[in-house]
Amino acid sequence: MGILELVVVLVTIAGLFIWNRTESRADARHMDAKIDAIRELTHSIREEGRIFRQQWMEESKDFHNRLCEIERNRKK
């Protein structure tokens, strides 16, 4: 009876070890997916910010040019 109990305990421990490794890998894949999603979101936010800054700079240049044009027209 002692050897049978030892074999059962060893098989149980081995099964739990393998199951734990599988769950651990699944958790790691889940976290990798979350990190990739956050990275993609951050990239899109930065891209939107870059586009907004470019548009704002263009609008500022246009406004400056319009002011210069108004000043030139006043001087005439």
HELIX and SHEET records of a PDB file:
HELIX    1   1 GLY A    2  LYS A   75  1                                  74    
END                                                                             
